[in-house]
């Protein structure tokens, strides 16, 4: 189970920091990969919860990293819907 948690953390941290490895001008093409990695992490979480039951909750350690970009994009879209001057 330790190896599975380590792989899960690597996936979630990569999902969070992948766009930061590139210049901000390239983020439009990189963020879909980051979101895909976040979905891959979510699949790992579901599989761990099914397989390990209560012990699978340790996989939630990667949650903040995996949900960083989806949360940022949600906040940005909400700001754009409320006032177009805040759109990047």
C-alpha positions, 0 to 999 in steps of 0.5 A: 500500500505504501507504493500505491500511496507514493504513486498517488502522491507523485501523480497529484503533485505532478498535476499541481506543479506541471504548469509551473514548469512552463512559462505562463504563455504555454499554460493554455496547452499544459493545463488540460494535461494537469486536469487529466492527471487530476482525474487519474489521481481521482481514479486511483483514490476510488480504486484505493477506497474500493480495495482498502476500504477505511485504510484507503483514506490515506490517499486523500493526502494528495487531495490539495495538490490534485484539486489545485488547478480545478479550483483555480479554474472554477474561481476564475470562471466564477469571477468572469461570469460575475464581472468581465473585467476580471477575466484574464 
